[in-house]
């Protein structure tokens, strides 16, 4: 299996621009998670989906952040407009619905200048 | 919600020594406790996990212990090697209907000196 696939791997964008991060979970996995990692706040869960349905978005920092999962093999995390404080590594992860082992993608390294 | 505390934040050992990292959690309904290793610039990768019906689990040089009464669990690495140097994260799941939702500790930077 190719694992969780994320794109882009690196993005540098200017403040105010829209950023879209993409994720393809492991085939057969029906839970998908978006995490953000920073030095100050560690690994934070932003949102997670079960069977394409958002279950808990309490970690989404503000309305500038939105996430969708239109089908079982694709999810997006969008930031609009982006701000310098959004600079972080964004990890997508997936797992089986009735299992707990979560597998992370390689991450998307976002820098907002 | 779940709160996971991890200590120490940094740990420096000599090659061949043992390393112990400790975590506490707050949600008594948590029943799954994984440990992840993250090398610089890489993704977190699962190294070992334990479920609440087990008190200890070993995998070669790595072991994890769980005390549900005290709500704490620990990672033990024996005979450490330089390639063990990384950031280690503990995590606990949310109970109830959110079994897959993990809350992570703040991480421990382990440095193994040759």
Interface residues (C-beta under 8 A of the other chain):
Chain A: X31 X33 X42 X43 X45 X48 X50 X55 X56 X58 X91 X95 X97 X98 X99 X100 X101 X102 X103 X104 X105 X106 X107
Chain B: X1 X32 X34 X36 X42 X43 X44 X45 X46 X49 X89 X93 X98 X99 X100 X101 X102 X103 X104 X105 X106 X107
